[in-house]
Amino acid sequence: MGLSLEVGILADLRENDEEGYQHFCNQFDALNTHLNAASLPLHTEPADCEVWSCDMFGYSGLHYLRRIAAHLDSTGQLPQPGNDNASEDPVLKQYFEHVIGRKPSLAQRIFAKQPGFLRAFDHLIVHSDAEGFYLPIEFSDVLYPDEKLEVAGGMIGSAVHLLNECKRIANVLEIPSDLDETSDALWEAADSQGEGERKWQRYGIESFSCVCLMRGCIKSIETKAALVFV
């Protein structure tokens, strides 16, 4: 089991899962309640469109990518390729703390230089790693719907901004534009993390995760259907 991405979830469930279809209809109603309150355009999820899906590199692959995003945001430099402790990276944790406004302790202020953050990767980093939505709508800040709405993931991202954030990382990693989530070379790189002659190959899991998210965002924008974490 792990994180999967899907675009066109209503179109998929309408034919295969009546109960699941109704659940997500209710979710999109809740999303629109918040969008309306935030004076943003409402989202009409198509019930008939191309369905696209792919599996991420477990749940951990997303954290590999978030880790290097946090480093790029604070220093402009890539850290070494990630490992299974990516989610515990101190710079990534400090990014989250910056988002929620938590101040460093006195000892941290005295003995350790605290990184500054531009917050240029919020749509990638500030989102559930297991469920939730990215909408094909442009809005600059991640949205936080009222808990009473029970929106999965508790935060709503913009597929437009997520695509731009991932494109920036793809440029830094020098990921070839012809790779997609089905490319054997990309899978081989993910299975050989830290190895390879090219930068994107050494950052295999990060590159794989980046390509999957970019493809999902592109499909979302093309079909006008949400990119859903499931």
N, CA, C and O of each residue as an XYZ file, in Angstrom:
920
protein
N       0.838     -1.192      0.000
C       0.000      0.000      0.000
C       0.874      1.243      0.000
O       2.002      1.222      0.492
N       0.344      2.322     -0.555
C       1.077      3.579     -0.593
C       0.211      4.649     -1.213
O      -0.971      4.433     -1.477
N       0.801      5.796     -1.443
C       0.086      6.930     -1.996
C      -0.129      6.750     -3.497
O       0.801      6.415     -4.230
N      -1.354      6.973     -3.943
C      -1.669      6.967     -5.364
C      -2.258      8.316     -5.756
O      -2.836      9.022     -4.930
N      -2.101      8.657     -7.024
C      -2.647      9.885     -7.578
C      -3.726      9.523     -8.577
O      -3.586      8.552     -9.321
N      -4.806     10.296     -8.599
C      -5.845     10.052     -9.601
C      -6.442     11.372    -10.066
O      -6.682     12.282     -9.273
N      -6.672     11.452    -11.362
C      -7.388     12.569    -11.977
C      -8.608     11.977    -12.669
O      -8.498     10.991    -13.398
N      -9.781     12.586    -12.436
C     -11.021     12.066    -13.001
C     -11.690     11.062    -12.093
O     -12.237     10.061    -12.558
N     -11.649     11.324    -10.806
C     -12.120     10.318     -9.852
C     -13.627     10.084     -9.955
O     -14.084      8.954     -9.782
N     -14.409     11.134    -10.235
C     -15.856     10.913    -10.383
C     -16.155     10.102    -11.630
O     -17.020      9.227    -11.615
N     -15.444     10.390    -12.706
C     -15.639      9.638    -13.938
C     -15.314      8.161    -13.734
O     -15.953      7.288    -14.321
N     -14.331      7.897    -12.911
C     -13.943      6.520    -12.598
C     -15.000      5.844    -11.723
O     -15.479      4.752    -12.029
N     -15.348      6.521    -10.629
C     -16.246      5.895     -9.651
C     -17.677      5.789    -10.137
O     -18.415      4.910     -9.692
N     -18.083      6.660    -11.036
C     -19.464      6.625    -11.534
C     -19.791      5.270    -12.144
O     -20.922      4.795    -12.045
N     -18.811      4.658    -12.766
C     -19.017      3.367    -13.426
C     -18.701      2.181    -12.525
O     -19.127      1.059    -12.798
N     -17.946      2.428    -11.443
C     -17.400      1.289    -10.697
C     -17.770      1.216     -9.225
O     -17.650      0.153     -8.617
N     -18.223      2.336     -8.630
C     -18.412      2.337     -7.180
C     -19.434      3.415     -6.826
O     -19.073      4.580     -6.656
N     -20.694      3.039     -6.716
C     -21.761      4.009     -6.458
C     -21.562      4.710     -5.117
O     -21.743      5.923     -5.014
N     -21.190      3.946     -4.091
C     -20.988      4.539     -2.767
C     -19.806      5.504     -2.782
O     -19.890      6.599     -2.226
N     -18.700      5.100     -3.417
C     -17.538      5.966     -3.510
C     -17.839      7.211     -4.323
O     -17.353      8.298     -4.008
N     -18.637      7.055     -5.368
C     -19.034      8.196     -6.199
C     -19.781      9.235     -5.365
O     -19.492     10.429     -5.452
N     -20.726      8.789     -4.568
C     -21.502      9.723     -3.748
C     -20.610     10.394     -2.700
O     -20.756     11.583     -2.415
N     -19.685      9.614     -2.133
C     -18.760     10.190     -1.146
C     -17.983     11.354     -1.748
O     -17.865     12.414     -1.133
N     -17.460     11.154     -2.939
C     -16.648     12.223     -3.527
C     -17.519     13.361     -4.050
O     -17.060     14.502     -4.091
N     -18.758     13.087     -4.451
C     -19.678     14.183     -4.760
C     -19.850     15.087     -3.534
O     -19.845     16.313     -3.645
N     -20.002     14.460     -2.368
C     -20.137     15.227     -1.129
C     -18.855     16.006     -0.821
O     -18.906     17.137     -0.338
N     -17.713     15.391     -1.105
C     -16.441     16.084     -0.885
C     -16.323     17.322     -1.777
O     -15.881     18.377     -1.321
N     -16.712     17.196     -3.032
C     -16.615     18.349     -3.932
C     -17.620     19.431     -3.548
O     -17.350     20.616     -3.746
N     -18.759     19.052     -3.010
C     -19.695     20.046     -2.476
C     -19.059     20.806     -1.313
O     -19.197     22.025     -1.211
N     -18.363     20.080     -0.439
C     -17.698     20.717      0.699
C     -16.574     21.641      0.216
O     -16.400     22.737      0.750
N     -15.825     21.209     -0.775
C     -14.779     22.059     -1.352
C     -15.373     23.362     -1.867
O     -14.821     24.437     -1.630
N     -16.482     23.269     -2.561
C     -17.095     24.469     -3.124
C     -17.666     25.382     -2.047
O     -17.691     26.601     -2.215
N     -18.118     24.809     -0.958
C     -18.566     25.644      0.163
C     -17.426     26.535      0.634
O     -17.619     27.722      0.899
N     -16.230     25.945      0.737
C     -15.086     26.761      1.164
C     -14.654     27.732      0.072
O     -14.355     28.890      0.363
N     -14.615     27.284     -1.169
C     -14.218     28.180     -2.264
C     -15.146     29.392     -2.327
O     -14.691     30.516     -2.539
N     -16.432     29.163     -2.145
C     -17.395     30.259     -2.164
C     -17.135     31.238     -1.021
O     -17.190     32.454     -1.201
N     -16.850     30.679      0.163
C     -16.570     31.541      1.322
C     -15.286     32.336      1.127
O     -15.146     33.433      1.667
N     -14.349     31.789      0.358
C     -13.076     32.461      0.098
C     -13.125     33.341     -1.139
O     -12.105     33.888     -1.557
N     -14.320     33.481     -1.731
C     -14.516     34.302     -2.937
C     -13.640     33.840     -4.100
O     -13.098     34.651     -4.852
N     -13.515     32.528     -4.227
C     -12.759     31.928     -5.322
C     -13.725     31.241     -6.284
O     -14.844     30.902     -5.901
N     -13.296     31.032     -7.540
C     -14.165     30.330     -8.490
C     -14.515     28.938     -7.980
O     -13.680     28.258     -7.384
N     -15.749     28.523     -8.219
C     -16.158     27.192     -7.815
C     -15.571     26.153     -8.772
O     -15.249     26.448     -9.923
N     -15.445     24.934     -8.261
C     -14.896     23.835     -9.060
C     -16.014     22.888     -9.457
O     -16.741     22.383     -8.601
N     -16.151     22.646    -10.755
C     -17.118     21.675    -11.250
C     -16.359     20.425    -11.675
O     -15.714     20.413    -12.723
N     -16.434     19.391    -10.875
C     -15.712     18.160    -11.177
C     -16.431     17.404    -12.284
O     -17.602     17.061    -12.124
N     -15.762     17.135    -13.404
C     -16.431     16.431    -14.499
C     -16.745     14.986    -14.141
O     -15.933     14.292    -13.528
N     -17.919     14.551    -14.528
C     -18.312     13.155    -14.308
C     -18.025     12.306    -15.529
O     -18.278     11.101    -15.529
N     -17.498     12.932    -16.571
C     -17.149     12.207    -17.791
C     -15.902     12.848    -18.383
O     -15.985     13.899    -19.018
N     -14.766     12.231    -18.181
C     -13.507     12.745    -18.699
C     -12.485     11.617    -18.712
O     -12.743     10.528    -18.201
N     -11.342     11.882    -19.292
C     -10.250     10.919    -19.253
C      -9.859     10.662    -17.802
O      -9.755     11.600    -17.011
N      -9.645      9.407    -17.452
C      -9.194      9.045    -16.105
C      -7.714      8.700    -16.180
O      -7.284      7.910    -17.021
N      -6.953      9.303    -15.294
C      -5.510      9.051    -15.218
C      -5.154      8.727    -13.774
O      -5.694      9.329    -12.846
N      -4.245      7.779    -13.587
C      -3.789      7.464    -12.228
C      -2.381      6.914    -12.279
O      -1.933      6.406    -13.307
N      -1.694      7.019    -11.167
C      -0.381      6.390    -11.030
C      -0.073      6.223     -9.546
O      -0.653      6.898     -8.696
N       0.838      5.323     -9.256
C       1.294      5.104     -7.890
C       2.567      5.888     -7.638
O       3.479      5.891     -8.466
N       2.628      6.554     -6.494
C       3.854      7.215     -6.071
C       4.811      6.160     -5.505
O       4.468      4.980     -5.436
N       5.996      6.586     -5.106
C       6.986      5.675     -4.532
C       6.638      5.480     -3.054
O       7.260      6.059     -2.164
N       5.614      4.636     -2.826
C       5.099      4.471     -1.467
C       4.571      5.798     -0.949
O       4.159      6.657     -1.728
N       4.584      5.964      0.364
C       4.283      7.258      0.962
C       5.550      8.095      1.102
O       5.484      9.323      1.138
N       6.699      7.435      1.180
C       7.943      8.127      1.486
C       8.453      8.981      0.335
O       9.139      9.978      0.560
N       8.118      8.592     -0.919
C       8.648      9.324     -2.058
C       8.301     10.800     -2.031
O       9.107     11.641     -2.428
N       7.096     11.117     -1.561
C       6.687     12.513     -1.470
C       7.583     13.284     -0.508
O       7.896     14.449     -0.749
N       7.998     12.637      0.586
C       8.858     13.309      1.561
C      10.269     13.513      1.018
O      10.918     14.506      1.349
N      10.747     12.599      0.198
C      12.031     12.809     -0.469
C      11.992     14.115     -1.259
O      12.922     14.920     -1.203
N      10.897     14.308     -1.997
C      10.774     15.502     -2.831
C      10.585     16.754     -1.987
O      11.177     17.795     -2.271
N       9.761     16.653     -0.954
C       9.549     17.804     -0.078
C      10.850     18.229      0.607
O      11.093     19.419      0.809
N      11.665     17.268      0.954
C      12.933     17.573      1.620
C      13.819     18.464      0.762
O      14.335     19.474      1.241
N      13.999     18.094     -0.515
C      14.883     18.923     -1.337
C      14.227     20.269     -1.655
O      14.924     21.267     -1.842
N      12.879     20.304     -1.717
C      12.194     21.577     -1.907
C      12.478     22.524     -0.740
O      12.732     23.709     -0.953
N      12.437     22.009      0.488
C      12.701     22.840      1.666
C      14.127     23.381      1.639
O      14.359     24.540      1.980
N      15.084     22.543      1.233
C      16.472     23.008      1.149
C      16.633     24.058      0.057
O      17.298     25.072      0.270
N      16.037     23.832     -1.101
C      16.126     24.816     -2.175
C      15.501     26.133     -1.750
O      15.997     27.204     -2.100
N      14.419     26.055     -0.999
C      13.730     27.265     -0.567
C      14.561     28.074      0.417
O      14.525     29.305      0.395
N      15.307     27.398      1.276
C      16.036     28.103      2.332
C      17.448     28.498      1.927
O      17.944     29.537      2.361
N      18.114     27.676      1.091
C      19.519     27.946      0.757
C      19.784     28.063     -0.735
O      20.828     28.574     -1.140
N      18.851     27.594     -1.558
C      19.082     27.567     -2.990
C      19.968     26.426     -3.436
O      20.321     26.336     -4.612
N      20.339     25.538     -2.496
C      21.262     24.446     -2.786
C      20.577     23.100     -2.567
O      19.733     22.948     -1.683
N      20.962     22.127     -3.396
C      20.468     20.766     -3.210
C      21.226     20.076     -2.089
O      22.451     20.182     -2.026
N      20.533     19.371     -1.202
C      21.217     18.492     -0.257
C      21.624     17.203     -0.982
O      21.333     17.044     -2.168
N      22.272     16.314     -0.302
C      22.587     15.022     -0.871
C      21.284     14.254     -1.140
O      20.263     14.547     -0.518
N      21.304     13.272     -2.060
C      20.091     12.479     -2.282
C      19.537     11.929     -0.973
O      20.290     11.583     -0.062
N      18.223     11.856     -0.893
C      17.575     11.485      0.353
C      17.618     10.005      0.648
O      18.024      9.191     -0.182
N      17.182      9.676      1.867
C      17.082      8.282      2.301
C      15.767      8.120      3.054
O      14.907      8.999      3.014
N      15.620      7.006      3.732
C      14.346      6.717      4.397
C      14.039      7.667      5.547
O      12.930      7.654      6.081
N      15.008      8.492      5.933
C      14.774      9.467      7.006
C      14.401     10.844      6.455
O      14.471     11.839      7.176
N      14.007     10.904      5.185
C      13.725     12.196      4.555
C      12.672     12.999      5.319
O      12.791     14.219      5.439
N      11.645     12.324      5.835
C      10.575     13.043      6.530
C      11.043     13.665      7.834
O      10.385     14.556      8.370
N      12.198     13.192      8.358
C      12.730     13.721      9.613
C      13.801     14.778      9.380
O      14.438     15.232     10.330
N      14.004     15.173      8.131
C      15.030     16.172      7.818
C      14.766     17.463      8.605
O      13.642     17.965      8.587
N      15.775     18.010      9.294
C      15.540     19.188     10.134
C      15.102     20.420      9.353
O      14.309     21.215      9.858
N      15.599     20.593      8.135
C      15.198     21.768      7.354
C      13.736     21.633      6.933
O      12.994     22.615      6.951
N      13.323     20.434      6.556
C      11.916     20.217      6.220
C      11.032     20.469      7.433
O       9.972     21.084      7.314
N      11.457     20.003      8.588
C      10.679     20.246      9.803
C      10.586     21.739     10.110
O       9.540     22.224     10.543
N      11.684     22.465      9.885
C      11.675     23.903     10.140
C      10.769     24.639      9.160
O      10.183     25.666      9.503
N      10.654     24.122      7.952
C       9.716     24.707      6.994
C       8.297     24.615      7.556
O       7.559     25.599      7.559
N       7.922     23.419      8.032
C       6.595     23.244      8.621
C       6.402     24.186      9.814
O       5.346     24.800      9.962
N       7.426     24.293     10.660
C       7.321     25.157     11.833
C       7.160     26.616     11.419
O       6.447     27.374     12.079
N       7.814     27.011     10.337
C       7.667     28.370      9.826
C       6.232     28.609      9.354
O       5.675     29.687      9.559
N       5.644     27.603      8.726
C       4.274     27.720      8.226
C       3.291     27.937      9.367
O       2.394     28.775      9.270
N       3.462     27.178     10.453
C       2.496     27.285     11.562
C       2.880     28.368     12.564
O       2.174     28.588     13.548
N       4.002     29.047     12.312
C       4.380     30.170     13.151
C       5.035     29.800     14.452
O       5.054     30.604     15.384
N       5.583     28.583     14.542
C       6.242     28.169     15.777
C       7.634     28.765     15.850
O       8.416     28.637     14.907
N       7.952     29.417     16.963
C       9.256     30.049     17.125
C      10.292     29.049     17.624
O       9.961     28.158     18.407
N      11.560     29.185     17.174
C      12.606     28.290     17.679
C      12.848     28.520     19.164
O      12.626     29.615     19.680
N      13.308     27.470     19.843
C      13.604     27.588     21.263
C      14.794     28.527     21.481
O      15.510     28.869     20.539
N      14.991     28.931     22.724
C      16.115     29.797     23.058
C      17.434     29.129     22.690
O      18.324     29.774     22.136
N      17.565     27.823     22.998
C      18.805     27.107     22.680
C      19.044     27.081     21.180
O      20.178     27.242     20.730
N      17.985     26.880     20.400
C      18.135     26.872     18.951
C      18.569     28.237     18.441
O      19.383     28.327     17.522
N      18.030     29.300     19.030
C      18.396     30.644     18.576
C      19.840     30.967     18.922
O      20.506     31.688     18.179
N      20.331     30.444     20.038
C      21.691     30.748     20.479
C      22.715     29.906     19.739
O      23.742     30.420     19.296
N      22.441     28.616     19.604
C      23.479     27.691     19.134
C      23.339     27.260     17.673
O      24.260     26.650     17.130
N      22.237     27.556     17.039
C      22.068     27.109     15.659
C      21.454     28.220     14.818
O      20.485     28.866     15.217
N      22.033     28.420     13.666
C      21.495     29.397     12.729
C      20.213     28.848     12.132
O      20.206     27.748     11.579
N      19.145     29.590     12.236
C      17.863     29.145     11.717
C      17.710     29.583     10.261
O      17.913     30.755      9.942
N      17.356     28.653      9.382
C      17.197     29.027      7.979
C      15.994     29.930      7.770
O      14.989     29.819      8.472
N      16.107     30.824      6.797
C      14.962     31.618      6.393
C      14.268     30.925      5.235
O      14.900     30.184      4.482
N      12.985     31.158      5.091
C      12.230     30.493      4.037
C      11.475     31.511      3.194
O      10.896     32.465      3.713
N      11.493     31.290      1.892
C      10.748     32.136      0.976
C       9.309     31.658      0.834
O       8.455     32.399      0.347
N       9.032     30.422      1.256
C       7.700     29.803      1.157
C       7.271     29.674     -0.301
O       6.114     29.922     -0.642
N       8.221     29.280     -1.162
C       7.928     29.127     -2.586
C       7.447     27.728     -2.942
O       7.159     27.447     -4.105
N       7.356     26.841     -1.939
C       6.942     25.460     -2.209
C       5.788     25.034     -1.309
O       5.679     23.860     -0.956
N       4.939     25.968     -0.941
C       3.853     25.640     -0.019
C       2.885     24.605     -0.580
O       2.420     23.739      0.161
N       2.574     24.675     -1.867
C       1.579     23.750     -2.412
C       2.112     22.321     -2.460
O       1.335     21.367     -2.416
N       3.419     22.172     -2.550
C       4.030     20.846     -2.479
C       4.136     20.356     -1.044
O       3.815     19.203     -0.755
N       4.579     21.215     -0.153
C       4.927     20.803      1.207
C       3.740     20.851      2.158
O       3.591     19.971      3.006
N       2.892     21.869      2.028
C       1.800     22.073      2.993
C       0.536     21.394      2.468
O      -0.373     22.045      1.954
N       0.504     20.090      2.608
C      -0.612     19.279      2.118
C      -0.486     17.914      2.762
O       0.616     17.478      3.097
N      -1.606     17.242      2.935
C      -1.552     15.885      3.467
C      -0.705     14.996      2.570
O      -0.677     15.167      1.351
N      -0.012     14.041      3.189
C       0.782     13.099      2.405
C       0.009     11.820      2.109
O       0.583     10.862      1.592
N      -1.274     11.786      2.426
C      -2.042     10.553      2.270
C      -3.377     10.734      1.558
O      -3.878      9.791      0.945
N      -3.964     11.929      1.626
C      -5.273     12.153      1.010
C      -5.451     13.638      0.752
O      -4.714     14.467      1.285
N      -6.434     13.962     -0.067
C      -6.723     15.366     -0.303
C      -6.728     15.745     -1.765
O      -6.604     14.893     -2.645
N      -6.876     17.053     -2.017
C      -7.172     17.549     -3.355
C      -6.234     18.674     -3.775
O      -5.823     19.513     -2.974
N      -5.914     18.653     -5.075
C      -5.341     19.804     -5.768
C      -6.324     20.148     -6.881
O      -6.655     19.293     -7.702
N      -6.791     21.391     -6.917
C      -7.795     21.801     -7.883
C      -7.156     22.503     -9.069
O      -6.143     23.183     -8.906
N      -7.734     22.351    -10.276
C      -7.192     23.019    -11.464
C      -7.602     24.486    -11.512
O      -8.107     24.981    -12.520
N      -7.371     25.155    -10.409
C      -7.707     26.567    -10.227
C      -6.469     27.262     -9.685
O      -5.739     26.688     -8.878
N      -6.228     28.488    -10.121
C      -5.063     29.212     -9.629
C      -5.420     30.032     -8.394
O      -6.247     30.941     -8.459
N      -4.793     29.704     -7.274
C      -4.867     30.530     -6.065
C      -3.512     30.414     -5.379
O      -2.930     29.331     -5.324
N      -3.021     31.510     -4.866
C      -1.626     31.573     -4.430
C      -1.375     30.854     -3.112
O      -0.332     30.222     -2.949
N      -2.297     30.935     -2.180
C      -2.098     30.350     -0.850
C      -2.841     29.035     -0.716
O      -3.948     28.882     -1.233
N      -2.226     28.082     -0.017
C      -2.915     26.843      0.318
C      -4.155     27.180      1.142
O      -4.109     28.048      2.014
N      -5.256     26.495      0.867
C      -6.521     26.772      1.542
C      -6.736     25.820      2.712
O      -6.378     24.644      2.651
N      -7.327     26.354      3.779
C      -7.600     25.575      4.981
C      -9.103     25.605      5.260
O      -9.583     26.505      5.949
N      -9.840     24.643      4.741
C     -11.291     24.639      4.973
C     -11.631     24.374      6.431
O     -10.864     23.739      7.154
N     -12.774     24.862      6.847
C     -13.262     24.623      8.202
C     -13.324     23.119      8.468
O     -13.764     22.346      7.617
N     -12.882     22.720      9.645
C     -12.879     21.297      9.995
C     -14.277     20.689      9.903
O     -14.415     19.493      9.648
N     -15.314     21.503     10.109
C     -16.685     20.997     10.059
C     -17.055     20.488      8.668
O     -17.962     19.669      8.520
N     -16.345     20.982      7.650
C     -16.629     20.532      6.288
C     -16.086     19.133      6.023
O     -16.506     18.465      5.078
N     -15.154     18.696      6.857
C     -14.571     17.353      6.766
C     -13.987     17.066      5.379
O     -14.185     15.991      4.813
N     -13.261     18.059      4.847
C     -12.566     17.868      3.575
C     -11.350     16.982      3.811
O     -10.544     17.258      4.700
N     -11.215     15.937      3.033
C     -10.108     15.001      3.203
C      -8.771     15.732      3.109
O      -8.555     16.546      2.211
N      -7.887     15.431      4.041
C      -6.564     16.041      4.054
C      -6.483     17.350      4.801
O      -5.407     17.734      5.259
N      -7.617     18.054      4.935
C      -7.646     19.283      5.725
C      -7.041     20.497      5.056
O      -7.102     21.592      5.616
N      -6.450     20.341      3.863
C      -5.857     21.450      3.130
C      -6.134     21.256      1.650
O      -6.229     20.122      1.180
N      -6.263     22.351      0.911
C      -6.550     22.287     -0.517
C      -5.444     23.011     -1.270
O      -5.138     24.169     -0.983
N      -4.848     22.320     -2.236
C      -3.794     22.926     -3.034
C      -4.267     23.256     -4.434
O      -5.307     22.781     -4.889
N      -3.481     24.081     -5.108
C      -3.736     24.436     -6.498
C      -2.833     23.601     -7.398
O      -1.613     23.612     -7.232
N      -3.421     22.877     -8.350
C      -2.626     22.093     -9.288
C      -1.761     22.999    -10.156
O      -0.683     22.598    -10.595
N      -2.228     24.210    -10.401
C      -1.460     25.171    -11.201
C      -0.172     25.540    -10.489
O       0.901     25.543    -11.093
N      -0.279     25.853     -9.198
C       0.923     26.237     -8.441
C       1.804     25.029     -8.153
O       3.029     25.139     -8.178
N       1.194     23.873     -7.880
C       1.999     22.680     -7.650
C       2.818     22.351     -8.892
O       3.985     21.978     -8.771
N       2.245     22.478    -10.067
C       2.982     22.218    -11.302
C       4.175     23.149    -11.420
O       5.271     22.705    -11.760
N       3.982     24.423    -11.146
C       5.096     25.378    -11.239
C       6.194     25.059    -10.233
O       7.378     25.166    -10.552
N       5.810     24.671     -9.027
C       6.812     24.316     -8.013
C       7.604     23.085     -8.436
O       8.823     23.039     -8.275
N       6.910     22.091     -8.977
C       7.603     20.874     -9.414
C       8.470     21.136    -10.639
O       9.539     20.540    -10.770
N       8.037     22.003    -11.525
C       8.858     22.357    -12.687
C      10.174     22.993    -12.241
O      11.222     22.748    -12.838
N      10.112     23.799    -11.205
C      11.342     24.414    -10.704
C      12.305     23.341    -10.215
O      13.501     23.403    -10.498
N      11.791     22.364     -9.487
C      12.640     21.275     -9.000
C      13.163     20.451    -10.171
O      14.331     20.063    -10.185
N      12.305     20.182    -11.150
C      12.722     19.402    -12.321
C      13.874     20.079    -13.052
O      14.781     19.408    -13.543
N      13.839     21.393    -13.125
C      14.933     22.127    -13.770
C      16.230     21.973    -12.990
O      17.296     21.793    -13.577
N      16.138     22.042    -11.675
C      17.340     21.904    -10.839
C      17.908     20.489    -10.958
O      19.124     20.313    -11.026
N      17.039     19.490    -10.983
C      17.481     18.100    -11.076
C      17.849     17.702    -12.502
O      18.393     16.623    -12.733
N      17.547     18.585    -13.458
C      17.847     18.322    -14.871
C      17.130     17.062    -15.367
O      17.720     16.214    -16.037
N      15.850     16.964    -15.022
C      15.038     15.829    -15.441
C      14.677     15.995    -16.917
O      14.122     17.028    -17.293
N      14.974     15.012    -17.758
C      14.614     15.113    -19.185
C      13.108     15.280    -19.361
O      12.318     14.654    -18.655
N      12.723     16.120    -20.299
C      11.303     16.433    -20.481
C      10.513     15.273    -21.077
O       9.283     15.277    -21.030
N      11.208     14.273    -21.640
C      10.490     13.172    -22.265
C      10.207     12.018    -21.317
O       9.630     11.011    -21.728
N      10.606     12.148    -20.044
C      10.318     11.098    -19.068
C       8.888     11.239    -18.562
O       8.416     12.351    -18.325
N       8.204     10.123    -18.400
C       6.922     10.149    -17.712
C       6.888      9.021    -16.691
O       7.875      8.308    -16.508
N       5.749      8.863    -16.029
C       5.662      7.921    -14.909
C       5.805      6.465    -15.342
O       5.959      5.580    -14.500
N       5.756      6.214    -16.643
C       5.903      4.844    -17.140
C       7.312      4.545    -17.651
O       7.583      3.416    -18.061
N       8.209      5.525    -17.638
C       9.544      5.366    -18.230
C      10.388      4.383    -17.429
O      10.546      4.537    -16.218
N      10.925      3.381    -18.099
C      11.778      2.395    -17.430
C      12.982      3.065    -16.776
O      13.374      2.692    -15.670
N      13.563      4.041    -17.442
C      14.749      4.714    -16.907
C      14.443      5.407    -15.582
O      15.285      5.452    -14.685
N      13.240      5.940    -15.471
C      12.854      6.625    -14.235
C      12.661      5.623    -13.107
O      13.084      5.868    -11.978
N      12.023      4.497    -13.407
C      11.853      3.448    -12.405
C      13.204      2.897    -11.966
O      13.415      2.646    -10.780
N      14.112      2.709    -12.906
C      15.440      2.195    -12.566
C      16.189      3.173    -11.674
O      16.882      2.762    -10.743
N      16.053      4.449    -11.951
C      16.711      5.457    -11.117
C      16.152      5.439     -9.693
O      16.901      5.551     -8.723
N      14.831      5.296     -9.578
C      14.212      5.260     -8.248
C      14.671      4.040     -7.460
O      14.800      4.095     -6.237
N      14.916      2.943     -8.164
C      15.366      1.714     -7.499
C      16.863      1.732     -7.208
O      17.372      0.845     -6.523
N      17.571      2.738     -7.721
C      19.033      2.841     -7.525
C      19.381      4.205     -6.939
O      20.315      4.867     -7.391
N      18.616      4.618     -5.925
C      18.784      5.929     -5.301
C      20.244      6.196     -4.950
O      20.912      5.356     -4.347
N      20.734      7.383     -5.337
C      22.104      7.791     -5.009
C      23.130      7.373     -6.037
O      24.300      7.734     -5.913
N      22.727      6.621     -7.054
C      23.652      6.137     -8.072
C      23.322      6.781     -9.424
O      22.255      7.366     -9.610
N      24.271      6.652    -10.359
C      24.040      7.156    -11.706
C      24.931      8.324    -12.045
O      25.428      9.019    -11.158
N      25.133      8.539    -13.333
C      26.008      9.608    -13.797
C      25.312     10.961    -13.834
O      25.948     11.996    -13.639
N      24.021     10.954    -14.083
C      23.287     12.205    -14.224
C      22.624     12.589    -12.905
O      22.306     11.747    -12.065
N      22.431     13.893    -12.762
C      21.887     14.392    -11.494
C      20.529     13.766    -11.192
O      20.290     13.309    -10.074
N      19.639     13.745    -12.184
C      18.294     13.229    -11.930
C      18.326     11.742    -11.577
O      17.458     11.252    -10.855
N      19.319     11.033    -12.083
C      19.435      9.614    -11.754
C      19.877      9.421    -10.310
O      19.397      8.514     -9.630
N      20.783     10.260     -9.841
C      21.237     10.145     -8.443
C      20.099     10.483     -7.478
O      19.988      9.902     -6.398
N      19.261     11.429     -7.886
C      18.082     11.774     -7.096
C      16.878     11.015     -7.684
O      15.873     11.610     -8.072
N      17.016      9.688     -7.734
C      16.036      8.877     -8.448
C      14.636      8.940     -7.880
O      13.672      9.100     -8.629
N      14.504      8.817     -6.562
C      13.168      8.831     -5.950
C      12.571     10.231     -6.025
O      11.376     10.389     -6.274
N      13.402     11.242     -5.810
C      12.923     12.619     -5.929
C      12.443     12.897     -7.356
O      11.402     13.521     -7.558
N      13.215     12.427     -8.342
C      12.847     12.647     -9.741
C      11.556     11.914    -10.091
O      10.683     12.470    -10.758
N      11.437     10.681     -9.647
C      10.228      9.899     -9.904
C       9.006     10.606     -9.323
O       7.981     10.740     -9.993
N       9.118     11.052     -8.084
C       7.998     11.718     -7.415
C       7.643     13.011     -8.126
O       6.465     13.332     -8.285
N       8.653     13.756     -8.554
C       8.439     15.025     -9.243
C       7.718     14.808    -10.561
O       6.776     15.536    -10.875
N       8.141     13.824    -11.335
C       7.523     13.541    -12.630
C       6.067     13.116    -12.450
O       5.193     13.572    -13.188
N       5.802     12.251    -11.479
C       4.421     11.810    -11.230
C       3.518     12.990    -10.895
O       2.412     13.096    -11.424
N       3.978     13.869    -10.029
C       3.157     15.022     -9.648
C       2.949     15.969    -10.823
O       1.849     16.488    -11.012
N       3.994     16.199    -11.613
C       3.838     17.075    -12.773
C       2.829     16.501    -13.754
O       1.976     17.225    -14.267
N       2.923     15.201    -14.017
C       1.979     14.571    -14.930
C       0.550     14.682    -14.395
O      -0.381     14.954    -15.152
N       0.384     14.470    -13.090
C      -0.936     14.594    -12.499
C      -1.492     15.999    -12.624
O      -2.674     16.176    -12.916
N      -0.656     16.995    -12.405
C      -1.091     18.391    -12.527
C      -1.472     18.722    -13.963
O      -2.482     19.383    -14.201
N      -0.673     18.269    -14.913
C      -0.962     18.536    -16.322
C      -2.296     17.904    -16.715
O      -3.108     18.537    -17.390
N      -2.523     16.661    -16.295
C      -3.789     15.994    -16.585
C      -4.954     16.725    -15.924
O      -6.030     16.850    -16.509
N      -4.733     17.202    -14.709
C      -5.776     17.935    -13.993
C      -6.160     19.212    -14.742
O      -7.342     19.508    -14.917
N      -5.167     19.948    -15.174
C      -5.420     21.208    -15.875
C      -6.074     20.934    -17.224
O      -6.968     21.675    -17.635
N      -5.645     19.885    -17.920
C      -6.206     19.547    -19.228
C      -7.666     19.121    -19.127
O      -8.492     19.531    -19.942
N      -7.983     18.305    -18.133
C      -9.347     17.744    -18.021
C     -10.259     18.584    -17.139
O     -11.473     18.378    -17.109
N      -9.657     19.548    -16.409
C     -10.406     20.362    -15.438
C     -10.962     19.514    -14.300
O     -11.961     19.872    -13.676
N     -10.303     18.380    -14.035
C     -10.669     17.511    -12.915
C      -9.598     17.621    -11.838
O      -8.435     17.886    -12.142
N      -9.978     17.423    -10.602
C      -9.042     17.551     -9.485
C      -8.000     16.452     -9.528
O      -8.274     15.332     -9.958
N      -6.801     16.787     -9.077
C      -5.778     15.788     -8.771
C      -6.025     15.350     -7.330
O      -5.983     16.168     -6.411
N      -6.280     14.068     -7.140
C      -6.681     13.550     -5.826
C      -5.626     12.616     -5.291
O      -5.160     11.729     -6.005
N      -5.240     12.804     -4.032
C      -4.388     11.863     -3.322
C      -5.293     10.794     -2.723
O      -6.216     11.111     -1.973
N      -5.032      9.527     -3.052
C      -5.851      8.441     -2.509
C      -4.949      7.316     -2.029
O      -5.439      6.300     -1.534
